[in-house]
Amino acid sequence: MSSARAQGFYSTFMNVLLVWALLLTVRLTISFLGGLSTHYVMKSYLAWTAYMVVPFGVRSVQTPYGGMFLADTALTVIVLVAAELLVSRLRKRA
């Protein structure tokens, strides 16, 4: 694969990882603040993004705001950002 083509592939993959992490960060914010998660639009967003979370098996924690801190979602965001960093290093070498 040519260098420009590889860099284009890596850039696209990095963008996908970044958008995925951003969607899950919004999920974390909505679920952390319990009042937001009661709205029907937010409920559908939480249901839709539940398919994007890697099930690590870590328990969620109740927040003082009436919501939940979704530990699996937070770990998924950390893994996605670490993967994006790895891909950015690969792109620089391509």
N, CA, C and O atoms as a MOPAC input file, in Angstrom:
PM7 MOZYME 1SCF
protein

 N      0.85600 1    -1.16800 1     0.00000 1
 C      0.00000 1     0.00000 1     0.00000 1
 C      0.90400 1     1.23300 1     0.00000 1
 O      1.89700 1     1.28500 1     0.72600 1
 N      0.55800 1     2.20400 1    -0.80500 1
 C      1.37600 1     3.41300 1    -0.89000 1
 C      1.25500 1     4.22700 1     0.39800 1
 O      0.31000 1     4.05700 1     1.16800 1
 N      2.21400 1     5.10000 1     0.61300 1
 C      2.26700 1     5.88500 1     1.84900 1
 C      1.05800 1     6.80500 1     1.99900 1
 O      0.47800 1     6.90100 1     3.08100 1
 N      0.68200 1     7.47700 1     0.92200 1
 C     -0.46400 1     8.39300 1     0.99500 1
 C     -1.75500 1     7.62200 1     1.23700 1
 O     -2.63700 1     8.08000 1     1.96300 1
 N     -1.85600 1     6.45700 1     0.62700 1
 C     -3.05000 1     5.64700 1     0.80100 1
 C     -3.14900 1     5.12200 1     2.23700 1
 O     -4.22700 1     5.10600 1     2.83100 1
 N     -2.01100 1     4.69500 1     2.78300 1
 C     -1.98500 1     4.19700 1     4.15800 1
 C     -2.33600 1     5.31300 1     5.13300 1
 O     -3.09400 1     5.09700 1     6.07800 1
 N     -1.79400 1     6.49600 1     4.90900 1
 C     -2.10700 1     7.61100 1     5.80200 1
 C     -3.58300 1     7.98100 1     5.72100 1
 O     -4.18800 1     8.34100 1     6.73100 1
 N     -4.16400 1     7.89800 1     4.53900 1
 C     -5.59500 1     8.16500 1     4.39300 1
 C     -6.43500 1     7.13700 1     5.13500 1
 O     -7.42400 1     7.47800 1     5.78400 1
 N     -6.03300 1     5.87500 1     5.03400 1
 C     -6.74600 1     4.81900 1     5.75600 1
 C     -6.64000 1     5.03400 1     7.26500 1
 O     -7.63800 1     4.95200 1     7.98000 1
 N     -5.42900 1     5.30900 1     7.74200 1
 C     -5.24200 1     5.52400 1     9.17400 1
 C     -6.02100 1     6.74400 1     9.66100 1
 O     -6.59700 1     6.71400 1    10.74900 1
 N     -6.04600 1     7.80500 1     8.87400 1
 C     -6.79100 1     9.01100 1     9.26200 1
 C     -8.27800 1     8.72600 1     9.37000 1
 O     -8.93300 1     9.17200 1    10.31100 1
 N     -8.81300 1     7.98200 1     8.40900 1
 C    -10.23000 1     7.63000 1     8.44400 1
 C    -10.54200 1     6.77000 1     9.66000 1
 O    -11.54400 1     6.99300 1    10.34000 1
 N     -9.69600 1     5.79500 1     9.93300 1
 C     -9.89300 1     4.92900 1    11.08700 1
 C     -9.80900 1     5.72200 1    12.39300 1
 O    -10.58100 1     5.47700 1    13.32000 1
 N     -8.87200 1     6.67200 1    12.46400 1
 C     -8.76100 1     7.52900 1    13.64600 1
 C    -10.02100 1     8.36900 1    13.84200 1
 O    -10.48000 1     8.55400 1    14.96900 1
 N    -10.57300 1     8.87200 1    12.75200 1
 C    -11.80300 1     9.66400 1    12.84500 1
 C    -12.96500 1     8.82700 1    13.35200 1
 O    -13.77300 1     9.30500 1    14.14800 1
 N    -13.05800 1     7.58000 1    12.89900 1
 C    -14.12600 1     6.68400 1    13.36300 1
 C    -13.98000 1     6.43200 1    14.86100 1
 O    -14.96600 1     6.47400 1    15.59700 1
 N    -12.75600 1     6.17000 1    15.31400 1
 C    -12.52300 1     5.95500 1    16.74600 1
 C    -12.86700 1     7.19000 1    17.55600 1
 O    -13.43900 1     7.08500 1    18.64100 1
 N    -12.52400 1     8.35600 1    17.03900 1
 C    -12.79700 1     9.60000 1    17.74900 1
 C    -14.30000 1     9.86200 1    17.86100 1
 O    -14.77900 1    10.24000 1    18.93000 1
 N    -15.03600 1     9.67200 1    16.79300 1
 C    -16.49000 1     9.87500 1    16.82500 1
 C    -17.14200 1     8.87700 1    17.77600 1
 O    -18.05300 1     9.23200 1    18.52300 1
 N    -16.67700 1     7.63400 1    17.74900 1
 C    -17.19100 1     6.60700 1    18.65000 1
 C    -16.96300 1     7.01600 1    20.10800 1
 O    -17.86600 1     6.89800 1    20.93600 1
 N    -15.76600 1     7.49200 1    20.41500 1
 C    -15.45600 1     7.92800 1    21.77900 1
 C    -16.30000 1     9.13700 1    22.18500 1
 O    -16.74200 1     9.22900 1    23.33100 1
 N    -16.52400 1    10.05400 1    21.25800 1
 C    -17.35100 1    11.22500 1    21.57000 1
 C    -18.80100 1    10.83700 1    21.84600 1
 O    -19.41900 1    11.36700 1    22.76900 1
 N    -19.34300 1     9.92100 1    21.05900 1
 C    -20.71200 1     9.46100 1    21.29700 1
 C    -20.84100 1     8.80700 1    22.66200 1
 O    -21.84400 1     8.99300 1    23.35100 1
 N    -19.83900 1     8.04900 1    23.05000 1
 C    -19.88700 1     7.39900 1    24.36100 1
 C    -19.65100 1     8.38500 1    25.49600 1
 O    -20.16200 1     8.18600 1    26.59800 1
 N    -18.89200 1     9.43800 1    25.25000 1
 C    -18.70900 1    10.46900 1    26.26800 1
 C    -20.02400 1    11.20500 1    26.53200 1
 O    -20.33400 1    11.53700 1    27.67600 1
 N    -20.78200 1    11.45600 1    25.48700 1
 C    -22.11900 1    12.05100 1    25.66200 1
 C    -23.00600 1    11.09200 1    26.44400 1
 O    -23.78700 1    11.52300 1    27.29200 1
 N    -22.89300 1     9.79500 1    26.16600 1
 C    -23.65500 1     8.78000 1    26.91400 1
 C    -23.30000 1     8.84400 1    28.39500 1
 O    -24.18400 1     8.77600 1    29.24900 1
 N    -22.01200 1     8.97400 1    28.70200 1
 C    -21.57700 1     9.07900 1    30.10300 1
 C    -22.19000 1    10.29200 1    30.78800 1
 O    -22.65400 1    10.20500 1    31.92400 1
 N    -22.18800 1    11.41700 1    30.09300 1
 C    -22.72300 1    12.65500 1    30.67200 1
 C    -24.21400 1    12.53600 1    30.92800 1
 O    -24.70100 1    12.95300 1    31.97900 1
 N    -24.93500 1    11.97500 1    29.98500 1
 C    -26.38400 1    11.83800 1    30.13300 1
 C    -26.72300 1    10.91500 1    31.29100 1
 O    -27.60400 1    11.22300 1    32.09300 1
 N    -26.03700 1     9.79500 1    31.38300 1
 C    -26.35700 1     8.84300 1    32.44600 1
 C    -25.86600 1     9.32200 1    33.81100 1
 O    -26.46000 1     8.97900 1    34.83300 1
 N    -24.79000 1    10.11200 1    33.84200 1
 C    -24.27000 1    10.63700 1    35.10200 1
 C    -25.26100 1    11.59700 1    35.73700 1
 O    -25.47300 1    11.57000 1    36.94900 1
 N    -25.85900 1    12.43500 1    34.92500 1
 C    -26.86000 1    13.38100 1    35.41900 1
 C    -28.23200 1    12.74600 1    35.24800 1
 O    -28.76000 1    12.70500 1    34.13700 1
 N    -28.80000 1    12.26100 1    36.31100 1
 C    -30.03100 1    11.48500 1    36.25800 1
 C    -31.20600 1    12.20800 1    35.63800 1
 O    -32.05100 1    11.57800 1    35.00300 1
 N    -31.27900 1    13.53300 1    35.80900 1
 C    -32.39200 1    14.29200 1    35.24200 1
 C    -32.41400 1    14.26000 1    33.73300 1
 O    -33.48600 1    14.25800 1    33.12900 1
 N    -31.24900 1    14.23500 1    33.11200 1
 C    -31.19400 1    14.17000 1    31.64900 1
 C    -31.67600 1    12.82600 1    31.11300 1
 O    -32.30100 1    12.75500 1    30.05400 1
 N    -31.37800 1    11.76400 1    31.85500 1
 C    -31.68800 1    10.43500 1    31.34300 1
 C    -33.16600 1    10.07400 1    31.43300 1
 O    -33.56000 1     8.99700 1    30.98600 1
 N    -33.99200 1    10.95200 1    32.00100 1
 C    -35.42500 1    10.66000 1    32.07600 1
 C    -36.18000 1    11.14300 1    30.83900 1
 O    -37.31300 1    10.71700 1    30.60900 1
 N    -35.58600 1    12.00900 1    30.05100 1
 C    -36.23500 1    12.52200 1    28.84700 1
 C    -36.27800 1    11.42200 1    27.79500 1
 O    -35.33400 1    10.64000 1    27.68100 1
 N    -37.36500 1    11.35400 1    27.02300 1
 C    -37.54100 1    10.24400 1    26.08500 1
 C    -36.48800 1    10.23600 1    24.97800 1
 O    -36.10800 1     9.16500 1    24.50500 1
 N    -36.01000 1    11.40900 1    24.55800 1
 C    -34.96600 1    11.45800 1    23.53600 1
 C    -33.66700 1    10.89700 1    24.09900 1
 O    -32.95400 1    10.16100 1    23.41500 1
 N    -33.36400 1    11.24200 1    25.33500 1
 C    -32.14300 1    10.75100 1    25.96200 1
 C    -32.22300 1     9.25500 1    26.23900 1
 O    -31.22100 1     8.54600 1    26.14400 1
 N    -33.41700 1     8.77800 1    26.58300 1
 C    -33.58700 1     7.33400 1    26.78500 1
 C    -33.30000 1     6.57600 1    25.50000 1
 O    -32.65500 1     5.52700 1    25.52400 1
 N    -33.77300 1     7.10000 1    24.38300 1
 C    -33.51300 1     6.42600 1    23.11200 1
 C    -32.04300 1     6.51600 1    22.73900 1
 O    -31.49700 1     5.58100 1    22.15300 1
 N    -31.38600 1     7.64000 1    23.07200 1
 C    -29.95200 1     7.78200 1    22.80900 1
 C    -29.15800 1     6.77400 1    23.64500 1
 O    -28.22900 1     6.14100 1    23.14500 1
 N    -29.53100 1     6.63100 1    24.92000 1
 C    -28.85300 1     5.66300 1    25.77400 1
 C    -29.05700 1     4.24100 1    25.27100 1
 O    -28.13600 1     3.42500 1    25.31500 1
 N    -30.25800 1     3.94400 1    24.79400 1
 C    -30.52000 1     2.60500 1    24.26000 1
 C    -29.72900 1     2.36600 1    22.97600 1
 O    -29.21200 1     1.27000 1    22.75800 1
 N    -29.63600 1     3.38200 1    22.13500 1
 C    -28.91500 1     3.24800 1    20.86600 1
 C    -27.41400 1     3.07700 1    21.08800 1
 O    -26.77500 1     2.26200 1    20.42200 1
 N    -26.85400 1     3.84000 1    22.01800 1
 C    -25.40600 1     3.76200 1    22.25400 1
 C    -25.00700 1     2.59100 1    23.13700 1
 O    -23.81600 1     2.32300 1    23.29400 1
 N    -25.96600 1     1.89200 1    23.71400 1
 C    -25.63400 1     0.71800 1    24.52900 1
 C    -24.95800 1    -0.35800 1    23.68600 1
 O    -24.18200 1    -1.15800 1    24.20800 1
 N    -25.24400 1    -0.38300 1    22.39700 1
 C    -24.62600 1    -1.36300 1    21.50800 1
 C    -23.16300 1    -1.03400 1    21.20200 1
 O    -22.44700 1    -1.87600 1    20.65900 1
 N    -22.71600 1     0.16000 1    21.53500 1
 C    -21.34800 1     0.58800 1    21.24200 1
 C    -20.38900 1     0.34400 1    22.40100 1
 O    -19.19300 1     0.60500 1    22.27200 1
 N    -20.88500 1    -0.14600 1    23.51500 1
 C    -20.07500 1    -0.30300 1    24.72500 1
 C    -19.52400 1    -1.72800 1    24.78900 1
 O    -20.24800 1    -2.70000 1    24.57400 1
 N    -18.23400 1    -1.82700 1    25.08700 1
 C    -17.60900 1    -3.13100 1    25.29200 1
 C    -17.93900 1    -3.59100 1    26.71100 1
 O    -17.66900 1    -2.86000 1    27.66400 1
 N    -18.51500 1    -4.78400 1    26.87600 1
 C    -18.90000 1    -5.24100 1    28.22100 1
 C    -17.69900 1    -5.78500 1    29.00000 1
 O    -17.34800 1    -6.95700 1    28.87100 1
 N    -17.07700 1    -4.93000 1    29.80400 1
 C    -15.94600 1    -5.34300 1    30.62800 1
 C    -16.40000 1    -6.04100 1    31.90800 1
 O    -15.61200 1    -6.74300 1    32.54200 1
 N    -17.64300 1    -5.85700 1    32.28800 1
 C    -18.17100 1    -6.49700 1    33.48700 1
 C    -17.94300 1    -5.70800 1    34.76700 1
 O    -18.03100 1    -6.26700 1    35.86100 1
 N    -17.65100 1    -4.41700 1    34.64600 1
 C    -17.43400 1    -3.56900 1    35.82100 1
 C    -18.77900 1    -2.96700 1    36.22900 1
 O    -19.56900 1    -2.54400 1    35.38500 1
 N    -19.01800 1    -2.93700 1    37.53000 1
 C    -20.29700 1    -2.42800 1    38.02000 1
 C    -20.41700 1    -0.92400 1    37.82800 1
 O    -19.43100 1    -0.19100 1    37.90100 1
 N    -21.63100 1    -0.48400 1    37.58300 1
 C    -21.92200 1     0.94700 1    37.52000 1
 C    -22.10700 1     1.47900 1    38.93700 1
 O    -22.47600 1     0.73200 1    39.84300 1
 N    -21.85200 1     2.77000 1    39.12500 1
 C    -21.92300 1     3.39000 1    40.44300 1
 C    -23.01100 1     4.45500 1    40.44700 1
 O    -23.11900 1     5.24500 1    39.50900 1
 N    -23.81100 1     4.47300 1    41.49800 1
 C    -24.85700 1     5.48600 1    41.66700 1
 C    -24.21500 1     6.84100 1    41.93100 1
 O    -23.28300 1     6.93800 1    42.73000 1
 N    -24.70300 1     7.89300 1    41.26700 1
 C    -24.16500 1     9.23600 1    41.46400 1
 C    -25.07600 1    10.02400 1    42.40400 1
 O    -26.23900 1     9.66300 1    42.58000 1
 N    -24.56500 1    11.08700 1    43.00500 1
 C    -25.41900 1    11.90200 1    43.87100 1
 C    -26.44400 1    12.72300 1    43.09500 1
 O    -27.29500 1    13.37400 1    43.70000 1
 N    -26.37500 1    12.70300 1    41.77300 1
 C    -27.31300 1    13.46000 1    40.93400 1
 C    -28.47500 1    12.60700 1    40.45200 1
 O    -29.24800 1    13.04100 1    39.59800 1
 N    -28.60800 1    11.41100 1    40.98200 1
 C    -29.70800 1    10.54000 1    40.60700 1
 C    -29.42500 1     9.71300 1    39.37400 1
 O    -30.33300 1     9.06700 1    38.85200 1
 N    -28.22800 1     9.71300 1    38.90300 1
 C    -27.87500 1     8.94100 1    37.71500 1
 C    -26.91700 1     7.81600 1    38.04500 1
 O    -26.76900 1     7.42300 1    39.20200 1
 N    -26.27200 1     7.30400 1    37.01400 1
 C    -25.32300 1     6.21500 1    37.16600 1
 C    -24.03500 1     6.56700 1    36.43500 1
 O    -24.06600 1     7.11700 1    35.33400 1
 N    -22.89600 1     6.24400 1    37.05900 1
 C    -21.61800 1     6.34300 1    36.36600 1
 C    -21.38100 1     4.98800 1    35.72500 1
 O    -21.16000 1     3.99400 1    36.41700 1
 N    -21.42700 1     4.95300 1    34.41000 1
 C    -21.29700 1     3.71000 1    33.66300 1
 C    -19.81500 1     3.39400 1    33.45900 1
 O    -19.16800 1     3.93000 1    32.55900 1
 N    -19.29600 1     2.51800 1    34.31200 1
 C    -17.86800 1     2.20900 1    34.30300 1
 C    -17.45600 1     1.51100 1    32.99900 1
 O    -16.37400 1     1.77300 1    32.47500 1
 N    -18.30500 1     0.63400 1    32.47900 1
 C    -17.98300 1    -0.03100 1    31.20700 1
 C    -17.84000 1     0.97800 1    30.07900 1
 O    -16.96400 1     0.84700 1    29.22400 1
 N    -18.69500 1     1.97200 1    30.08200 1
 C    -18.62500 1     3.01200 1    29.05000 1
 C    -17.34800 1     3.82900 1    29.19900 1
 O    -16.69400 1     4.14900 1    28.20700 1
 N    -16.99400 1     4.16500 1    30.42700 1
 C    -15.76700 1     4.93200 1    30.65400 1
 C    -14.53800 1     4.14200 1    30.22500 1
 O    -13.62600 1     4.70000 1    29.61500 1
 N    -14.50500 1     2.85300 1    30.53700 1
 C    -13.38600 1     2.01700 1    30.10800 1
 C    -13.32700 1     1.88300 1    28.59200 1
 O    -12.24200 1     1.84100 1    28.01200 1
 N    -14.47400 1     1.81800 1    27.95600 1
 C    -14.51000 1     1.74600 1    26.48800 1
 C    -13.94000 1     3.02400 1    25.88800 1
 O    -13.19700 1     2.96400 1    24.90800 1
 N    -14.27300 1     4.18100 1    26.45700 1
 C    -13.72500 1     5.45500 1    25.96600 1
 C    -12.20800 1     5.46800 1    26.13200 1
 O    -11.49100 1     5.90500 1    25.23100 1
 N    -11.71400 1     4.99400 1    27.27300 1
 C    -10.26600 1     4.95200 1    27.49400 1
 C     -9.58200 1     4.05600 1    26.46400 1
 O     -8.53600 1     4.41600 1    25.92500 1
 N    -10.16000 1     2.90600 1    26.19400 1
 C     -9.58600 1     1.98300 1    25.20900 1
 C     -9.61500 1     2.60700 1    23.81300 1
 O     -8.65400 1     2.46600 1    23.05700 1
 N    -10.69300 1     3.28600 1    23.46800 1
 C    -10.79200 1     3.91500 1    22.14700 1
 C     -9.77200 1     5.03100 1    21.97800 1
 O     -9.16500 1     5.15800 1    20.91500 1
 N     -9.57700 1     5.83600 1    23.00700 1
 C     -8.59800 1     6.92100 1    22.92100 1
 C     -7.18300 1     6.34700 1    22.83700 1
 O     -6.34500 1     6.87000 1    22.10300 1
 N     -6.91400 1     5.27300 1    23.58600 1
 C     -5.59300 1     4.62800 1    23.50200 1
 C     -5.36800 1     4.02700 1    22.11700 1
 O     -4.26400 1     4.10900 1    21.57900 1
 N     -6.40000 1     3.42800 1    21.53900 1
 C     -6.28500 1     2.87800 1    20.18400 1
 C     -6.06900 1     3.98800 1    19.16600 1
 O     -5.31300 1     3.82400 1    18.20900 1
 N     -6.73300 1     5.11600 1    19.37300 1
 C     -6.54300 1     6.25100 1    18.46400 1
 C     -5.11200 1     6.77000 1    18.54300 1
 O     -4.53200 1     7.14800 1    17.52500 1
 N     -4.54500 1     6.78900 1    19.73200 1
 C     -3.15600 1     7.20100 1    19.89600 1
 C     -2.21000 1     6.22800 1    19.18800 1
 O     -1.25300 1     6.64800 1    18.53700 1
 N     -2.47800 1     4.94500 1    19.31800 1
 C     -1.66900 1     3.93000 1    18.64300 1
 C     -1.74500 1     4.07800 1    17.12900 1
 O     -0.72400 1     4.00000 1    16.44500 1
 N     -2.94100 1     4.28800 1    16.60500 1
 C     -3.11600 1     4.44300 1    15.15700 1
 C     -2.43700 1     5.72700 1    14.67100 1
 O     -1.90900 1     5.76100 1    13.55900 1
 N     -2.44500 1     6.77900 1    15.48900 1
 C     -1.76600 1     8.00700 1    15.08000 1
 C     -0.25900 1     7.78800 1    14.97600 1
 O      0.39600 1     8.35900 1    14.10500 1
 N      0.28400 1     6.96600 1    15.86000 1
 C      1.71900 1     6.64300 1    15.75400 1
 C      1.99600 1     5.81600 1    14.50800 1
 O      3.01300 1     6.01400 1    13.84200 1
 N      1.09600 1     4.89100 1    14.19000 1
 C      1.25700 1     4.09600 1    12.97200 1
 C      1.17400 1     4.97300 1    11.72300 1
 O      1.89100 1     4.75500 1    10.74600 1
 N      0.29500 1     5.95800 1    11.77300 1
 C      0.14200 1     6.85600 1    10.61800 1
 C      1.40400 1     7.67100 1    10.37800 1
 O      1.77500 1     7.92600 1     9.23200 1
 N      2.05700 1     8.07400 1    11.44700 1
 C      3.29300 1     8.84100 1    11.29300 1
 C      4.40400 1     8.00100 1    10.67900 1
 O      5.27800 1     8.53100 1     9.99300 1
 N      4.37600 1     6.69900 1    10.92200 1
 C      5.40300 1     5.81800 1    10.36000 1
 C      5.11400 1     5.42400 1     8.91400 1
 O      6.01200 1     4.99000 1     8.19400 1
 N      3.87000 1     5.57500 1     8.49700 1
 C      3.49000 1     5.15400 1     7.13800 1
 C      4.00100 1     6.12700 1     6.09100 1
 O      3.77100 1     5.92600 1     4.89800 1

